[in-house]
Amino acid sequence: MRLFPTAAVLAAGALISACASMGEDGSAPAAPAATFETARLSEHVRVLADDSFQGRGISTPAEDMTIGYLSEQYAAAGFQPGGANGSWTQDVALNRFTASNFRGVRLNVGGEAIPLTQGQQITISTRRPGNHVMLTDAPLVFVGYGIKAPERNWDDFKGVDVRGKVIVVLVNDADFEQPELNTFNGRAMTYYGRWTYKYEEAARQGAAGVIVVHETAPASYGWTTVQNSWSGPQFDIVRANAAAERVGMEAWIQRDVAVDLFRRAGQDFEALKVAARSRDFRPVELTGATFSGMFDVATTQVTTHNVIARLPGTTHADETILYTGHWDHIGVGEPDAAGDRIFNGAVDNATGTAGLLELARVWGAGPRPERSIVMISFTAEESGLLGSEFYATNPVYPLATTVAGFNIDAMNVYGRVADVDIIGSGQSDLDARVTAEAIRQGRTAKPDGNPASGSYFRSDHFPLAKRGVPMAYVDGGGAFRDEPMAVRDAARSEYSARRYHQADDEWSPDWDLRGQVEDLQLIYSIGRDLANSRDWPEWMPGSEFGPARAPSASQRR
């Protein structure tokens, strides 16, 4: 690989390397600090987010380019192929669903037809194999948040038969608007708040379709993100009985359209939102309101790939420390206002992919650990965590002896920050290790500053956590430590508001990657200590993931 670092980038890399080599009081740390280089991180992102990679869409020529680049870099770092049969990859079989030729999509209320345009008022997709979807005057039923959670004594369906009907649901969970109720962990979104859960529960209830009402605050992203993410092909793992696990139509609708629909059906949207926060809520049929629409579906099976690299341990090679992040992005989509159709995915997640490559280089350059280190660049994260779901279901390395893992997604490119945000804090005792390492860096570990966004359920660690593997997901946050702070704050906010899942998520030579280096140093140091110990991180009492880990306890000594 050729590097083309600027003098400023090299200087920043040298500075952070020097800072990393001493403690906060100027004393030497217990073990030599690894040297992470900002120039290498920047160059990896520049390559992966280049237009020639076409937005790193899965099952496209761009995937072959990405796999080639990643395997070459992992090999150069001294890692071995860690996939199936001595290869760099794990095959991930998916169904791809391309919806087209939308016809007669409309709401029918009080005898009046309200046409809906795909991508504007509504986005419609499916993940059920077939040739077409047709709904004709399907009754509409509002089912609140669409949650059935017996352990919380919560059931939004109350036994109402929704078979053959289209259900309308709110995004997030019932505590978002009124966190003091604390039925669903207050402001911290539970999995019940995720759109993936809404669609899964709709299928279990036998609904013909589900429409999620989009609202920016509870969703934590704007309509443009919905439009870009759901207007193109959708993917799912190949299922033995997809008809029982997927509804025919998965849709989002603009809030204003929903408010108008409810008004025409004699209901008050805001009043029903308030009612939906209560356990006593019962489904409300939108009287005289139906949904109609049909579209064609091209269903094809494709094979995409997780990229896996392994550094075998010296004495406990059968025990694994994971570092994970997704290589894919949206690919090529509809042009933005500037005519750009390539969703480069520089921050999301070429930065995390670059972080994995730089972690591999540092691990490969240092003393060989006692436990094995495995890097997994997952595919199909943007399609619903499918690469990680497939690996968690079909692990190359046993989950019972996977010690712990560290997930990386959309890293900080704006400079050094004061805090380390623990996404999903309170789940495992990895929190204490993160906190101690943050203190050694002169930073403060804090719970996720925006738990309502449900970030813990939106990245590739989640399928592994569901199956009992303690996974840490941290991110640099809080106040910036270097001037110009206002400029850095503005850039960070602008990304969330205007660039996330947009075509202009592009690489910049002006990024300050010193904060990214500190975050990588943190998870490297924790992983190094675990890799040279007999410790097995545990789930905290009360975590919903602990029971999945417990049956295999005898395999961890």
N, C-alpha and C positions, 0 to 999 in steps of 0.2 A: 504494500500500500504506500502511495506517495502522500506526504503531508504537505500542506501549504499554509502553515501558521503565520498570522500576522505578528509583528513585534509585540503589540499590546496583549494579544492572547498568550504568547509565550511568557511575557512578564507576569501576567496574572497567574499562570500555572506555576511559575517558579515561586511566587509569593505564597500561594496557598500550600505548596509542598513544604516550604520552610516553616510556615505556621503550624502545619500538621505534625512536624517533627518535634515539637516541644509541648509541654503541658501549659495550662493556663498561667501557672506561676513561673514559667520559664524553665522548669525542670524537665528532664527526659522522661518519657513514659516508660511503662514496664516492658513493652515490646516495641521493636522498631515500627514506625508508622509507614504505611504504604504510600507510595507516591502516585497520585492520580494526576493526569495531565489534561488541562483544559483544552489545549490545542488538539489533542487526539479526540476528545469528546466532540468538539466542534466539527472536526473533519468527518467523523462518522455520521453526524446528523446532516451535514452538507450533502454527503453522498446519498444517503437513504431518502432524503427529502427532495432530491433533484427531480425535475420534471421527467427525466428519462425513466424513473421508477414508477411513473404513472399512478402515484398515490398508494402504492403497495396494496392494490386490490388482490384478494385471494383468488386462486385458480385462474390467474392471468399470467401472461409472460413476465409481468413484474414480480410475481412470486418466485419464479426461477432465478431472476436477478438477485432478489433479496436473499434467497437460500444460499446462492453461490457466494455472495459477499459475506454473510454471517459465518458460513462454514470455513471460509478462508481465514477470517479473522480469529475464530476460535482455535483453529489449527495453529496459526501463528503465535497464539498466546500459550501454546503448550498443552491444550486440552485435547482429549481423544473424542472420536465420534461416540455419542452417548445414546443414539437412537436404536431402532430395531435392527437386529442382525448386523451390528457393526457399522451402521450408517449414521449420517448426521441428522436424520429425520425420523419422525413418527408419522405414518400415514393417518390422516383424519378424514374419514368418509362423511361427506355432508350431502344433503339434498339442497339444491339451489332452486328458488322459486322466483320466477320473473313474471310479475303481473303486468298486463297490458290491455289495451282496447277496452277501457272503462266505458260502460254504457248505462244510461238511465240512472246514474247515482243521484239519489234525491231523498229528502225527507218529505213525508206526506203528512200534513197536519190540518185537521179541520177541512179536508177536501181540497186543500191548496198544496201544490207541489213546489218544493224549494230545492232547486238544483244545486248540487255540490260539485266543485271542480277538484280533481285530484291534485294534491300539493298546495292548494290554496285554502279552501275551507276545511278540507279533510285529507288525511293520508290513509290509504287502504293497502293492506298487504295480506299475505297468508303464508303459513308454514305447514300447510296440510297438503300432501301430495294429491294431484288431480290435474284436470285439464281446464276447468273453469269453476267459478263460483257464481251462483245466482241466488239472490235474495229478492223475494217479491212481497212487498207489504208485510215485512216481518214486524211484529209488535215490538215497541220499545219499552223497556222497563229500567227505571233508575234503581240501582242497588247500592247506593252510597259508595263506600270505598271498595266494595266487591271482596270483602274479607270473610273468611271462615276460619276462626282460630279458637278451637275448643279450650285450649289451655288458658285462654284469656276470657273465657265465657263470652265470646263474641261471634255473632253469626249475622251477616248482612242479608242473607238469603231467607232465613226463617222458614225453610221448607217450601218456599214458592217455586213452582215449576217454571223454569225459564227455557226449557227445551223448545227449539224452533224460534226463539225470540232473540233479539239483539239487546244486550244489556249495556247500560250507560254507567260508567264508573268515574270516580274522582281519582286523581293522581295523589301519591303519598298515602299516609295513613291518618287515622282520626285525631291524632295528637298534634298534627302540624299547626292547625289553626288555634288550638287551645291546649298547649303543652301541659298546663297544670292538671289536666285530667289524668295524665300519666298512665293511660291504659296501654299505650304502645311506646313506652320508654321516652315520653315527653318529646323534646325536639329531635332526639336521635331517631332517624327513620329506622324502622324494622324492615325485614324482607317483605312483609305484607304491603309495604308502600311502593315497591318496585313494579314497573310495568310488566316485567316478566312474570311476576306472581299473578297479576290481574288476569293475564291471558291464560295462565295455567289453571287458575281456579275456574275461569269461565268454561274451559274445556271439561273440567271435572263436573260442572253443573249441567253440561249438555247444551249450552247456549249455541245458537247459530252464528253469533258474532259478538264482538265486544268493541265498544267505542270508549276510549279514555278521553276525558275532557282535559285539554291542555290548559294549564295555568302556569305562568313562568315561575312564580315564587316556589310553589310546592314541587314543581318538576326540577327546578334549579337550572333550567335552560330555556331559551326562547323557542318560538315556533320554527324559526329557520333551522335549528338543530333537528327538530322533528322532521321537517320537510326533507332535509338532506339525508337523514339516517334511514327513513322508511319509504322513500320514493323509489329507491333502486331495488335490485335483487335482494331477497332475504335468504338466510341460510338456517339450517337446523341439522343436528346430528341425525343419522339414519335411525329411525325408531321402529321397533317391531310392530307397534300398534299406534301409528301416528294419529289415526282418526279419533282415538280415545284421549289423546294427550294434547291435541291442537284444535282450536276452533277454526271454522271455515274462513272467517274474516277477522282480522286484527286491525283496528283503526284508531286514529287520533282525530279529534275535532277541535277547531278553534273555540275558545271560551265564548266569544260573542255569539257564535252560531248556537252553542248550547243554551245560552241565556234566552235567546229568541225562541228556540224550540220549546223550552219549558214554559215560557210565557204564553205561546200559542196553545199549549196543552193545558192551560189553566193552572200552572204551577209557578212558584217563585224559586228560582235557582238558588239564591242566597239563603232563603229560609230552609230549603231542603239540605243545603250544605251544613247548616247548623244542626238540623235534626239528625244528620248522618253521623254526628260525633257521639251519639248515645247508643248504648247497648240495646235500647228499646226500639231503635229504628227498624222499620219494616219496608220492604221494597215498594216502590210507587210506580204503578203503571201509568205511562204518559198517555192519557186517554185520547183516542182519536189520532195518535201519532204512530207512524210506521216508517220503516226504512226499506228502500229498494235500491238495487244496483246489481250489475253483473260485470265480470271481467274475466279475461282469459288468463290461464296460468301455464307457463312453460316450466315443467318440473324435470330437472335433470340431476343426476348424481355426479358429484365431483369429488376429487381427492385433493385436499390441501395438506399442509405439513407443519407440524411443530418441529423446530430445530433444537436439538438437544446436544449439549457438549458436557463432557465429564472429566474431572481430574481425580483419579482414584486415590483413596486414602492409603496411608502406610500400614496402619494396624487394624482399623475397623472400616474396611472398604465397603462393607455391606450396609453401613449407616450413612445417610445422605443429608447434606445441607443443600437446600434449594435456593436459587436466585431466579426470579421469573419476571417476565414482561412481554408484552405483545408486539410483534413486528408489523402487523397489518394496519391498514387504515381504510378509508372509504373508497379509494380508487378514483375513477373518473365519473363525474355526475353532471348535473345541469349547470350551465355557466352562471357565474355571478354577474353583478352589474358591470364588472370590468371585462367580462367574457372569459374568465378563467374557469376551466372545467376540471382542473387537476387538484384534488384534495391531498396536498403534499404531506400533511400530518407530521410536521417538523417537531413541535412540542409533544403532540399526542400521536405516536409514541416513539418517534425516532430518538428523542432524548433518553427514554428508558432503555431502548435497544442499544444505544451508544453506551449507556451506563453498564449494561451487562457485558459488553465487549471490553470495556475498560476494567471492570471487575475481574474478568477472566485474565486479562494481561497481568494485573497485579497479583492475582493468585498464582498464576503460572511462573511469575518471576521470583516468588518468595519460597520459603521452606514448605515442603510438601506436608499437608495436614494429615492428621491421623484418620479423620473421617473423610469420605468422598464429597467433593463439591460438584454440583450439577447445575448448569445453566440451561434454562428452557426459554426459548423465544417462541411464545405461543402464537398460533394463527387464530383468526376469526374471533378475536375479542370484540370487535365492533359489531359483530353479528349476534352477540349475546353470550360472550365468554365460552364459545363453543370449543376452541382448541384446548382450553384448560379443563372444560367439562369432560372432553374426550379423554384427556390424560388422567384426570382423577378417576374416571371409570375404568380406564385401561392403563394403569401405571406401569412404566418401564422399570421403576425401582419401587419396591413395596412401600406402601404408605405407612405401614406399622413401624418400619424402621427408618422412615424419613423424620429426622430429628426436628426440623423446623424449616421455615422458608421466609424469604424476604421478597416482596413484590415491588416492582418499580413501574410507575405509570405517570407520564407527563411531568417531568422534573422541572425544578426551578431554574430559569435562565436569566434572572434579573439581578442576581447578586447575593451577597451574604445576608442572612436573616438571623433574628435573635432566637427563634423558636424551632422546635421540632414537633409537628402535629402528628399525633398518633391516631390514625384512622381506625375507628372501631375500638377505641380504648376501653379497658376493663374486661376484655375477652380472655387474655392469657397473661402468664407471668413474663412474657417477652416485653411487656410494658416496662417492667422494672429494669430490664437490661437496656432498653432504649433510653430510659430516664438517666441511668448512671452514665451512659456513654455521652449523652447530651451535656451533662454537667461537666464531664472531662473536656468537652469542646468549648465550654463557656457559654452554652446555650441552655434553654429551658424546654423540657418536654411538656407538652400540653395535650389535652384531648382535642380531637378534631374540632376546629372552630366553626364548622358548618355541618353538624351531624344530620340536619334535616335533609341534606342533599342525598343521603344514603350511599355515600362513596364506598362504604365497606362492602356493599353488595354489587358494586359496579365495576370491579376489576378482577383480574385473573386469580388472585389468591382465594376468592370466595368458594369456588368448587372444591378446592383442597381443604379449606377450613370446614366446609359442610361435612367432609368425610373424616374430620378429626385431626388434621395436621395443623399444629400451631403455626400461624402465618402472621408476620408483621408487615404492615403497610404504613410507611411513614412519609412525610413530606415536609420540606422546609417551609416555614410560615412566620407570621408575625412581622414586626417592624424590621426594616432594613437597617443595616449597621454601617453603611457607607453612603456618603453623598454622591450624587444628588438624590435624596430620598423621595422627593415628590415625583421626580421623573420615573423612578423605579416603581413606585406605587401606581402611577398612571399606566405604565406599560403592563403591569400584572393585571390590573382591572380591565384594561382594554382587551387583553387576550380572552378573558372569560366572557366579556360582553360581545365581542365582534369576531374573534378568530377561532374559537373552539368549534370544531367540526365544520369549518368554513374553508374555502379554497385558498385563503391567504394565511393559513397556518404554515408559514414558510420559514426556512432557515435565515438567520441574520448573522453577519460577521461581527455585529456590535454587541452580541449577548455577553453578559458577565456570568461565567459558569463557575465562579468560585463557590457559590452556594450549593450547586450541584455536587461539586467535589466534596464538600463537607458532609452532605447526605450520603454519598457513596462511602466515604471514610467511616461513617457511623455504622452502616450495615455490614461493611467489611469487618470492622473490629469485633462486632458482636458475633458474626459468623465464625471468625477466626477463633475466638474463645470457645465457642460451642464445638467447633471442629476438633479441638485439642483437649476435650474434656469428656467425662462420662455423663454429663448433664442431659436431661430430657425435659425440655420446657413443658409446662402443664397448662391446661385450661383453668380459668378461675372458677370457683364454685358458683353454680347458677348459670354458667355459660351454656347456651343451647348446643354448642359443639362438643362439649366434654363427653356426653354419652356415646358419641361415635368413636371416640378414641379408647374408651375404657375396655372394650372386649379384647383388644390386642396388647394389653399392658404386659402380659407375660413375655412378649417378644422384645421388650426393651429392658435391658439390664445395665 
